[in-house]
Amino acid sequence: MVSGRSAPRRYRRTRRVAYVCATVGVLTVAVLASLALGSRHIAPVDVWNALWHRAGTDSPDAIVVRSLRVPRTVVGLLVGAAMGMAGVLMQGLTRNPIADPGLLGVNAGAALGIVTGISVFGIDSVAGYIWFGFVGAGLAAFTGFVLAARGRDGASPVKLTLAGAALASFLGAVTTSVLILDARTFDQVRFWLVGSLTGRDLHVTVQVLPFLAVGAVLTMAVARGMDALILGDDAATGLGHRVARTRAVGALAVTLLSAAAVAVAGPIGFVGLTVPHVARAMVGSDHRWVLVMSALLGASLLLFADVAGRLVVADGELQAGVVTALLGAPVLVAVVRRRTVVTA
């Protein structure tokens, strides 16, 4: 016989599992659309044959699927999932409902790193962008956290927000100055600055996969600590959690996830801002569930945005970063209007 207390808990768990399964189904549709749709529409059976190298898969359609769409689909999955999880962490660490992964200066640091690589060292490949972008993002996030950690209160939510915003503004100003003075660098980096999955290959994915994997592991490791931070620092300390360590590990996870994602695809906005709110509306505030749901939703949103960008422009494509802004803003407004925004 089920007790009165365990029945609601079982119902919540069943509801969460159902939402996760439904979101996996949506993600599957997004993957199939990413492989099949674009300026060249490919039938699902031809996509299947191309993936499994069946007879006749040297056709133009098979080459498009394997050499172009599979890599950008894999990149979209990883980048979207990373941005979704990083958004959950940033909103929890800062207790700020409008925080996103760029709040620690990650996006601005990556942009400055890549602009420096192009302008000073002559880097002209996506593989080169990754390392300069990753170093720039990592240094920016580390600097922001160190600045916020100074003083008696340590890296409090308000100090993290202020330090990150100030650092992002400063780095953005430096980047803009370089681009104004160097037209060649601006021409080379402008599509990266918008955010795109175009031109990425599986070699790029292999380069950033270790950083994404470590970031994901650290993210799940601090999930329970993030649940305690909802109650405030004093309450979390009283429950036995080390608040400073939780924030430090969380900030490191955000840095790894965001830096790798931004270095590969550029500063794609609204994924890390919008997805956590939708995830909480579906599965509640338990960070273990929210992180899983945000990873699935982030990957789905980015893939659908990438597909939409290919379809809306004839003989071309709209960059994924533009589409996520167009899709993400109305979704965020709808979520805010329908329910109270919860930050963790």
Sequence and secondary structure as in RCSB ss.txt:
>XXXX:A:sequence
MVSGRSAPRRYRRTRRVAYVCATVGVLTVAVLASLALGSRHIAPVDVWNALWHRAGTDSPDAIVVRSLRVPRTVV
GLLVGAAMGMAGVLMQGLTRNPIADPGLLGVNAGAALGIVTGISVFGIDSVAGYIWFGFVGAGLAAFTGFVLAAR
GRDGASPVKLTLAGAALASFLGAVTTSVLILDARTFDQVRFWLVGSLTGRDLHVTVQVLPFLAVGAVLTMAVARG
MDALILGDDAATGLGHRVARTRAVGALAVTLLSAAAVAVAGPIGFVGLTVPHVARAMVGSDHRWVLVMSALLGAS
LLLFADVAGRLVVADGELQAGVVTALLGAPVLVAVVRRRTVVTA
>XXXX:A:secstr
   TTHHHHHHHHHHHHHHHHHHHHHHHHHHHHHHH SSS   HHHHHHHHTT TTTTSHHHHHIIIIIHHHHHH
HHHHHHHHHHHHHHHHHHHT TT  GGGGSHHHHHHHHHHHHHHHH   SHHHHHHHHHHHHHHHHHHHHHHHH 
STT S HHHHHHHHHHHHHHHHHHHHHHHHH HHHHHHHHHHHH   TT  HHHHHHHHHHHHHHHHHHHHTHHH
HHHHTT HHHHHHTT  HHHHHHHHHHHHHHHHHHHHHHH    SHHHHHHHHHHHHH S HHHHHHHHHHHHHH
HHHHHHHHHHHHSTTS   HHHHHHHHHHHHHHHHHHHS     
